[in-house]
Amino acid sequence: MSKLKELFISLTVRNYRLFFMGQLISLIGTWVQRTAMSWYVYRLTHSPFLLGVVAFLSMIPALFISPFAGAWADRWDRRETLIGTQILFMLQASLLAAGVLTGFINELRWWPLLVLALFQGCVDGVDAPFRQNFVLDLVGKKSLLPNAIATNSAMFNSARLLGPSIGGIMIVLVGEGICFLINALSYLAVIGSLMAIRIQYRKPPESKENIFAKIKEGWSYSWRNLPIRWLIANLGVFMLFAMSYTSVIPVFARDVLKGNAGTQGLLLTCAGVGALASAIYMAGRKTIKGLPWVSIMMGCIGSLALIGFSQSTNLWLSMLMMVFVGMGLTIQMAITNTLLQTISYPSMRGRVLSVYTMTLNSLTPFGSLLLGWLTREIGPRYALTICAAICLLWVLSGIKMVPKVSKNILRMLVKNKNTELYRPITVHPVYSETV
């Protein structure tokens, strides 16, 4: 029991525990909707390209909104802002459910799906930088930050494990509209948890600095520091060429593996198993030392598994490959997030995380469009193989950079007086009612 408590030590903090429970329920609903949405779009339009378009519209607003949100996240009340974004997410899911259940959205009128995807992307562009920066507010101690980020990743991937399975079953039993309604109701849990959280924010000093100047300062800081630059570039390649695989899962489930919505749910669930394993591994680490090497190794595994999945016509082999795809690709996000939050200067954290969010959310939609177009031109198997091979070549070319990156990570930690995160430490449970 003590080892389990140490593994998820951030859950001993009241605020983080409340957020964890509410967000877990909400994320399960989100994955139910994601599973239903991709299947619904493909069933309605029979177009792999439109699958990519919907994914594109749900993520591309982050490219324009996240830089501003990152600057705002350093100054605004993050709890109140997140309550607002969750209410807007609930509105989007409710409108989607109403449109599908009433028949307003159908084969001849599918444009509302594009509008609602764009609306979701705009809200997410604000929500993501605030949510990423909110983790330290919840735990209160820098020493708990890596564990909190890893536990947050475990929460996300637990939902990713359960959500697609539930979604696949619900599509078959009651249809996509009910799945969207379930997601809308699930936001009540996270809104309630945010309202119960007690955090006092100090009023930041008045600043006359132009917001564009603050954004430029954040980008300049990110570019000047080699570890941040390398981490963002590595993440960008995987977001562009690898993570977009989710947009064509319905094509593989129905056309390659000759299955149905349940098959899609199985594939996404297997990816969730691998992703959860990587999150538990990250939660168990007591130091960030060596993480760049872990990123390289798992990047190779994820890329090779994605190539194996793209060429498989056997369901069991495809499911096995998806476990390693989820493990190898998800850990890229977890490592990048952990390192960026621990090495960045506190006053720059929000802006650095906005660059992370912008990379995470803005390149994947372009990848979805690219993969959707390639799928239409040369078929899903060859299209996904090409994208995965590019990722593999990128990872192999980055091996020579790791020693220099690791050295500069330590330099930044020394500069920020945060070196305890580079060596193994013993963190005792913190039973806190307030932070």
N, C-alpha and C positions, 0 to 999 in steps of 0.2 A: 504493500500500500504506500509506503514511504517513497519508493522509487517512482510509482505512478504519480504521486503528488509532486515530486521533484520534476518529473517530465513535463507536467502542465502547471508549473508553479504560479504562473500569471493568473490562474483561475482562483487563487486564494485572495485576490483583490476584489472587493465587492463590486466596484464599478465595472471592471472588466468581465466579471462573471455574469452580471446582468446583461451586458451588451452581447456576450457570447451566446447566451440562451435565446435572446430575441432575434439576433442576426441569423442563428442557425435555422430557426423555423422559417424566416423570411427567405433565406438562400435556397432551402429545399423547394419552396414555392417558385423561386426564380428559375431553378433548373427544370422544374416541371413545365414551366412556360417555354423555356428555351427548346426543350425537346419537342413540345407540341407545335411550337411556331415553325421550326424547320420542316417538320413533317407536313404541317398544314399548307405551307407555301408550296412545297413540292407537289403535294396532292392536288392543289388548286391550279397550279400553273404548268406543272410538268417541265419546269425550266431550271436547270442547274445554275444558269446565269442569274436568274431572279433570286435564287437562294443567296448568291453572293451580293446582290444589290441590297437586299434586306439587311444582311449583316453589315454591309458598308454604311448604310444610313443610320444604323443603331450605334455606330462607333465613331464615325468621322467627325461629329461635332466636337469631340474632345480635342481635336487638333487645334481648334480655334478658341475653345472655352477654357481648357485646362490651364494655360499660362496665366490667365487672369485669376482663375480660382486658386491657383497656387499662391499668388500674391495676397489674395483675400484671406486664405487659410492661416496666414501668419498674424492676422489682425482681428478677424471676426470671431464671434462666439461659435465654436465648431459644433457644440451640441445642438443649439437651436437651428443652425443651418442644416444639420443632418435630419432633424425632425421635418423640416420643410421639404427636403429632397425626397424623403421616404413617402410623404403624403402625395407628392407629385408622381412618384412611381406607382403608388396605389391607384391614382386616377388613371394613369395610362393603361394599367392592366384591366381596370374596370371597364374602360371604353372599349378595349379589345374584346373582352368577354361579351359585352353587350352587342357589339357589332357581329360577332360570330353566332351567338345564340339566337339573335333575332333574324339572322339571314341577310342583314344589310351588307355584310362582306360575303361575297360569293365569287364564282368563276368569272362573272362578267363585271364585277365591281370589286377588284382587289386593291385598288389604289389606297384605301384607308390603311392598309398594312404598311405601306411606305411612309405615310404621314406619321403614324404612331411609332414606327421604328425611329424616325428622325426625332420625334418628341422625346423618346426614351434616351436617345443619344445625347440630346441637349442637357437633360437632367443629370445623366451620368457624368458628363463633362465637369459639372460643378461638384457632384457628390464624391467622386473618387479621390481628388486631392485632399478634401476635408477628412474623409474616412481614413485615409492612410496616415494623415497627421494626427488623427484622434487617438491612435493607439497609445502613444506616450502619455497623453492626458489621462487615459484610463488607468494605467499601471503606476504612473507617478515617478518611477525610478528607471534611470537609464540601464541599470544592471538587469532589469527584467524585460527590456525592450526586445532583444533577440528572441527570447522565449515567447513573448506575447505575439510577435510577428509570426513565428512558427505555429503557435497555437491557433492564431487567426487563419493561417493557411490550412491547418488541419480541419478547422470548422468549415471553411469553404469547400474543401475536398470531401468532407463527410457528406455535405449537402450534394456535392457533385456525384457522390456514390449512390445516394438514396433517390435524389430527384429524377434522374433519367429512368430509373426502374419504375418509380411510381408513375411518371409521365407516360411511359410506354404502355403500362397496363391501363391507365385511365383513358388514353386515346382509343384503345380497343373497346373498352367497356362503355364509356360515356361520351367520347368525342373531345375534340380540341377545346371547344368553348368552355367546358367545365374546368379544364386544366388552367385556362386563363383566369377564371373566377377564383380558383384555389389560390393562385398567386396573389391576386388582389387582396384576399382576406389575410394572407400570411404576413402582409406588411403591418397589420395591427400589432403583431408581436414585437417587432423591432421598434415601432413608434412608442409602444408602452414601456419598453426597456429604457429607451433614451429619456423618456420623461421621468423615470425613476432614478436615473443616474444623478449623483450630486457632484458637481464640479463648479468651482469658483474661478472665473477667469479674471486676471488683473487687466485693468483697462490699459491698453498699449499707449505709449506716448504719442502725441500728435506728430504726424509726419506730413510734410509738404512735398515729399518726393513724388514725382509723377509715376503713375502705375506702370507706364511703359518703360520708364527707367528702372523700376524694380524688376520687371520681367527680364529686361536686358541684362541686369546685374546677375540674376539667377542663371541665365543661359551662359553668361561669361564664366561664372564660377564653375558650372558643370563642365564646360569645355576645357578650362585651364587645368583641372585636376584629372590626371590620367586614369585613376581607377573609375571615376564617375563616367568619363568618356568611354572607356572600354566596356563597362557594364551596360551602358545605354546602347552602345553599338551592337553588342552581343544579343541583348534583348530584342533590339529592332530586327535583326536578321531572323530570329526565331518567330517573332510576331508576324513578319511579312510572309515567310515561306513555309512555316510549320504549323503554327496554331490555327491557321485558316482551314486546316483539315476538317474541323467540326462543321463547316458550312456544306461539305459534300458527303457527310455521313449518311444522309438519306439516300443518296445515289448508290453508295456502296451497299447499304442495307437492302434496298429493293432490287437494284439492277445487277449488281455483282454477286451478292450472296443469296439473291432470290428470296428475301425475307419480307417482313412487314415492320410496323411501328415497334413491335416488341423486339425485333432484331436490332433496330436502332438504339432502343433503350439498353439492351445488353452490351452493345459496343461502348456506349458512353459510360455505362456503369463500370465496365472493365477499366476504362481510362481513369475513372474515379478511384478505383482500387489502387492503381499505381500512383496516382497523385496523392492519395492519403498516406501511402507508405513513405513517400518523399517528405511529406509534411511532418510525420512522426519522427523521421530521421532528423529533420532540422530542429524539432523541439527538444530532442535528446542531446543536441550538441551544447557544450558549455563554453565554446569559444568560436569566434569567426575565423580563426586561423585555418588556412588551407581551403577555404571555400572556393577561391578561383579554380583550383585544381578539380574540386568536386564538380564545378560547373562544366569544365571541359569534358570530364569523363562521362557525366550523365548526358551531356549534349550529344556525344557520340552514340550512346546507347539509344537515346530517343530518336535520333536521325535514322539509325540502322533499323530500328523497330518500325518506323514509319514507312521505310522502303519495303520491309517485309509485309506489312499490312497492305500496302498498295498492290502487291503482287499476289496476295492470297485469295483463293476462291473457296477456302474451307472455313466454316464459321468458327470452329474451335481454335484453329491457328490464328485467325483474325482477332479473336478475343484475347488470346495470349499476347499477341503483338500490341494490342491496345493497352494492356497493363504496363508494358515497358514504354509505350508512347506517353502515357499519362505520367509515369514516373520521371522520365527523362526531360520532358518539356516543362512540366509544372515546376520542377526544382529551379529552372532558370529564373522564373518570376520570383520565387521565394528567396533565392540567394541574392538577386539584384535588390529586392526590397530591403532585406536585412542589412546588406552592406551599405546601401545608400543612407538608410536612417542612422546607422551607427557611425559612419565616417563624416557625414555632412556637418558643417557648423550649424548650431541650433537656429540662428537667425535666417539661415538659408534652407532649412529642411523643407519647409512648405514649397518653396520654389523648385528645389531639386526634385521633390516628389511630383510636382506638376509636370516636369520633363519626363519622369518615369511614367506617369499616367498618360501623357500625350503619346509617348512611344507605344505603350501597352494597347491603347485604344484606337490610335489613328492609323497604325500600320497594318493591323489585322484586317480592317475592312478593305484596304487595297489588296492585301493578300487574298481575301475572299473573292474580290473581283477578278484577280489574276487567275486564281485556281478555277473559278467558275468558267472563265473564258477558255482556259486550256482544256478543261473537261469537255466543253462543247466541241472544241476543235480536234482533240486527239484522244479523248476518252479519259475517264477518271483514274485508271490505273497508271497510265504513263504520265498524266499531269501531276499526280501526287508524288510519283517517283522522282521526277525532275526537281520539284520543290524540296523534297527531303534530301536529295543529293547535294543541292546547293548549301543546305545547312551543315551537312557533314563536312564538306570542303572548307567551310568557314571555320568550324570548330578546330579542325586539324591545322589550319593556318594560324590559329591563335595560340597554339601551345608555346611558341617561343616568347609570347608576351607575358605569360603568367608570372615569372620571377620578378619582372619589373613592376608589374601591377601590385603584387603582394608587398613589395618593398615600399611602394608609395602609399598603400593602405595603412601600413604601420606608421609612416611619417604623418599622415593626416590624423591618426588616432592620438599620437603624441602631441601634435599641435592643438588638438581639441581636449587634451587631458582626459582621454577616454581609453587608456591602454588596457584597463582591466578586461575589456571585451576581447582582447587578442590572446589572452592566456586562460587556461582552465581556472574557473573560480567556483567556490561553493556559495550558492545563493540560498539563504534560509527562507522558509515560507513567510509571507507577509500577510497577516490576517488584518485587513483594514476595512473599516466601515466607510471611511471617506478617504479621498485622495487629495 
